Amino acid sequence: MLRGSTNTDYSGGGHISQAVGPFHSLGHTCATVLLRKNVNPKIVQEMLGYSTMTQTMDTYTHVLSDMQATAASAMEEVLS
């Protein structure tokens, strides 16, 4: 089963990041999809088994930078 650092069960067996071969890229795909769906990065970190938020954020900043415009629009909407 997939376990985050909090031992939360996610499904199958081991951390997503422990997959080998072509399955390794599935972890990156999973993280990208989850982050684009606004899943809290801390949850993504736990699911992937990364030890720190820094590692998660450094790895997936390309996804988060795409979300800057969305965040700016949301803030503009709130303030107008």
Secondary structure, DSSP 4 states (H G I P E B T S, - for coil): --B-TT--B-SSSS-GGG--GGGHHHHHHHHHHHHHTT--HHHHHHHHT-S-HHHHHHHTHHHHHHTHHHHHHHHHHHH-
